[in-house]
Amino acid sequence: MKLFVAQHDYDIICVTETWFDETVNENDFQQEGYIPYYTNRKLDFYDEGTYVDPAHGGVLILVKSILNPSPVDVDVKAEVKWIKISPHEKINILVGVAYHPDRGGLSNLEVICESINDIDTENVLLMGDFNLRDIDWKSLEGTTNASKLFLQTLEDNCLFQLVSEPTRGNNLIDLVITGNPEMVDSVSVELPFSTSDHRRTDVTLKIQVPRIEAAPRKIFGALAE
């Protein structure tokens, strides 16, 4: 990770399945000029026996300090992390990363959807691996209760999903969601990060940043499983 960050100029890096636990030291992934925000997997959140290894799961956001990031106080037991960036005194954007595991079930997704309902979704960018393989993003239809709930949550909050091609095999499961598509310059699906079997998703935003007028900013979603 440190080498990847050093070789690229991403302003924000969102990662799922970090596999962090309480033994991980921030120095292991700290990078000069970036501030880390992360949530580890909480086994007591899932049904007993669903997951037995606390080192799996987890989400991470690495964000450049120049974007003036701050944590958003949302009490969520699911694998979700929200932050606010303020690249300009008149611009505030919520950035989130979420992981809904295959065996997370409907109850896990309900908590993620409640988290979405609790935030201001006008200027929001949510990325993550949601494992909702059955959703047809062209027709906005899903067959499972979890997918139907998620689609309804997006509709209720006027949110748009912007990825249009598969991100793992033939499945489109790594999503980029926003309430303001006009702030997004581009979304592209690129080669996987490291040994991941997910293709990474790059997002460029049209926002002003300190000392740089209207410069496109790059965001990288490393969605690994």
Secondary structure, DSSP 8 states (H G I E B T S, - for coil): -HHHHHHS--SEEEEE-----TT--GGGT--TTEEEEEE---GGGS-TTS---TTS--EEEEEEGGG--EE------SEEEEEEEEEETTEEEEEEEEE--TTSHHHHHHHHHHHHHTS--TTEEEEEE---TT-BTTTTB-SSHHHHHHHHHHHHTT-EE---S-SBTTB--EEEEES-GGGEEEEEEEEESTT-SSEEEEEEEE--BTTBTT-EEEEEEEE--
